């Protein structure tokens, strides 16, 4: 007898130990007498394991949804910031001025008594804080044609009061789109 034959017979012997044949000749993959017996507390442990698995899945899903919610809020705030900056730049670009704006320079915005705004090269300091019109804010003209507030007072100026008046949290992207005409 070769080594191959003894190897095959060992495997057949193991298979016959694992799979018992029933009286009808079909293979039983489990012991029928043990399958009918249920040890005490088995169903309680099974129900507990199912509940623990469901709780784990639920908490994992909640954690993932919380992360997505935080990302969406962050993106909403970034989108709102972009729309606010766009509105500021659009508003300032449309204000009258009697000179060519140079990128990198800071300009001042004033309001006349008739509530019209204009851009000036003269700062409030150069007027010795005695300007003929109400100072609104100072803005830097960027090379990309956008405007950046120089200080927090300029950032919360009257030009954008419709957006910055404690309702920023309630201001929706749809509102911003409508106000910007996009």
C-alpha positions as CSV (number, residue, x, y, z in Angstrom):
1,X,0.0,0.0,0.0
2,X,1.4,3.4,-0.9
3,X,1.5,6.5,1.2
4,X,-1.2,8.1,-0.9
5,X,-3.6,5.3,-0.1
6,X,-3.0,5.7,3.7
7,X,-3.5,9.4,3.4
8,X,-6.8,9.0,1.6
9,X,-8.1,6.5,4.1
10,X,-7.2,8.7,7.0
11,X,-9.2,11.5,5.4
12,X,-12.2,9.2,4.8
13,X,-12.1,8.0,8.4
14,X,-12.2,11.7,9.6
15,X,-15.1,12.5,7.3
16,X,-17.0,9.5,8.5
17,X,-16.5,10.6,12.1
18,X,-17.8,14.1,11.3
19,X,-20.7,13.1,9.1
20,X,-22.9,10.3,10.5
21,X,-25.2,8.5,8.2
22,X,-28.9,8.2,9.2
23,X,-30.8,5.0,8.9
24,X,-32.2,6.3,5.6
25,X,-28.7,6.7,4.2
26,X,-28.6,10.5,4.1
27,X,-25.9,12.4,5.9
28,X,-26.6,14.1,9.2
29,X,-24.5,17.2,9.7
30,X,-25.5,17.5,13.4
31,X,-26.3,15.1,16.2
32,X,-30.1,14.8,16.2
33,X,-30.3,14.1,19.9
34,X,-28.2,17.1,20.8
35,X,-30.0,19.3,18.4
36,X,-33.3,18.8,20.2
37,X,-31.8,19.5,23.6
38,X,-31.6,23.2,24.6
39,X,-29.5,24.0,27.6
40,X,-31.1,26.3,30.2
41,X,-30.6,30.0,29.5
42,X,-29.6,29.5,25.9
43,X,-32.5,31.5,24.4
44,X,-31.9,34.3,27.0
45,X,-28.2,34.5,26.0
46,X,-29.1,34.4,22.3
47,X,-31.6,37.2,22.7
48,X,-29.0,39.2,24.7
49,X,-26.4,38.7,22.0
50,X,-28.8,39.9,19.3
51,X,-29.8,42.9,21.4
52,X,-26.1,43.8,22.0
53,X,-25.3,43.4,18.3
54,X,-28.3,45.6,17.4
55,X,-27.2,48.2,20.0
56,X,-23.7,48.2,18.6
57,X,-24.9,48.6,15.0
58,X,-27.2,51.4,16.1
59,X,-24.5,53.3,18.0
60,X,-22.0,52.9,15.2
61,X,-24.6,54.3,12.7
62,X,-25.4,57.2,15.0
63,X,-21.7,58.0,15.3
64,X,-21.2,58.0,11.5
65,X,-24.3,60.1,11.0
66,X,-23.1,62.6,13.7
67,X,-19.8,63.0,11.8
68,X,-21.7,63.6,8.5
69,X,-23.9,66.1,10.3
70,X,-20.8,68.0,11.6
71,X,-19.3,68.0,8.1
72,X,-22.5,69.3,6.6
73,X,-22.7,72.1,9.1
74,X,-19.1,73.0,8.4
75,X,-19.8,73.0,4.7
76,X,-22.9,75.1,5.2
77,X,-20.9,77.7,7.2
78,X,-18.2,77.7,4.5
79,X,-20.8,78.2,1.8
80,X,-22.5,81.0,3.8
81,X,-19.1,82.7,4.3
82,X,-18.5,82.5,0.5
83,X,-21.9,84.0,-0.2
84,X,-21.3,86.8,2.3
85,X,-17.9,87.6,0.9
86,X,-19.4,87.5,-2.6
87,X,-22.2,89.9,-1.5
88,X,-19.6,92.2,0.1
89,X,-17.4,92.3,-3.0
90,X,-20.4,92.7,-5.3
91,X,-21.8,95.6,-3.3
92,X,-18.4,97.3,-3.0
93,X,-17.6,96.8,-6.7
94,X,-20.9,98.6,-7.6
95,X,-20.3,101.6,-5.3
96,X,-19.4,104.8,-7.1
97,X,-15.7,106.0,-7.0
98,X,-13.9,108.6,-9.0
99,X,-10.6,106.8,-9.4
100,X,-9.1,103.5,-10.6
101,X,-8.9,101.0,-7.8
102,X,-5.5,99.4,-7.3
103,X,-5.2,95.9,-5.9
104,X,-3.6,95.8,-2.5
105,X,-4.7,99.2,-1.4
106,X,-7.1,100.0,1.4
107,X,-10.1,102.1,0.7
108,X,-12.8,103.7,2.9
109,X,-16.5,103.6,2.4
110,X,-18.7,106.5,3.5
111,X,-22.4,107.1,3.6
112,X,-23.9,110.4,2.5
113,X,-26.9,112.0,4.2
114,X,-29.1,110.7,1.4
115,X,-28.1,107.1,2.4
116,X,-25.9,106.6,-0.7
117,X,-22.5,105.0,-0.3
118,X,-19.2,105.8,-2.1
119,X,-15.6,104.6,-2.0
120,X,-12.9,107.0,-1.1
121,X,-9.1,106.9,-0.9
122,X,-9.2,109.2,2.1
123,X,-9.3,107.4,5.5
124,X,-11.0,108.7,8.6
125,X,-7.5,109.4,10.1
126,X,-6.7,111.6,7.1
127,X,-9.9,113.5,7.7
128,X,-8.8,113.8,11.4
129,X,-11.9,111.9,12.2
130,X,-13.9,114.9,11.0
131,X,-15.1,113.6,7.6
132,X,-18.1,115.3,5.9
133,X,-19.9,111.9,5.7
134,X,-20.4,109.0,8.0
135,X,-17.6,106.5,7.9
136,X,-18.8,102.9,7.2
137,X,-15.7,100.8,7.0
138,X,-12.3,100.2,5.5
139,X,-11.7,97.5,2.9
140,X,-8.7,96.1,1.1
141,X,-9.1,95.6,-2.6
142,X,-7.6,92.3,-3.5
143,X,-5.9,91.3,-6.8
144,X,-8.8,88.9,-7.5
145,X,-11.2,91.9,-7.4
146,X,-12.6,90.8,-4.0
147,X,-12.8,93.1,-1.0
148,X,-11.6,92.1,2.5
149,X,-12.7,94.0,5.7
150,X,-9.7,95.6,7.3
151,X,-11.1,95.2,10.8
152,X,-14.2,93.8,12.6
153,X,-16.0,97.2,12.5
154,X,-15.7,97.1,8.7
155,X,-16.8,93.4,8.6
156,X,-20.0,94.3,10.4
157,X,-20.7,97.5,8.5
158,X,-24.1,98.8,7.5
159,X,-23.5,97.5,3.9
160,X,-24.1,94.0,5.1
161,X,-26.4,94.6,8.1
162,X,-29.1,92.6,6.4
163,X,-26.9,89.5,6.7
164,X,-25.0,90.1,9.9
165,X,-27.7,91.2,12.3
166,X,-27.8,88.2,14.6
167,X,-29.8,86.3,12.1
168,X,-26.8,84.8,10.4
169,X,-27.7,81.4,11.8
170,X,-31.2,81.6,10.3
171,X,-29.9,82.9,7.0
172,X,-30.2,80.1,4.5
173,X,-28.3,79.5,1.3
174,X,-31.6,80.0,-0.6
175,X,-31.9,83.5,0.9
176,X,-28.3,84.2,-0.1
177,X,-28.8,82.9,-3.6
178,X,-31.9,85.1,-4.0
179,X,-30.2,88.2,-2.7
180,X,-27.2,87.6,-4.9
181,X,-29.4,86.8,-7.9
182,X,-27.9,83.4,-8.5
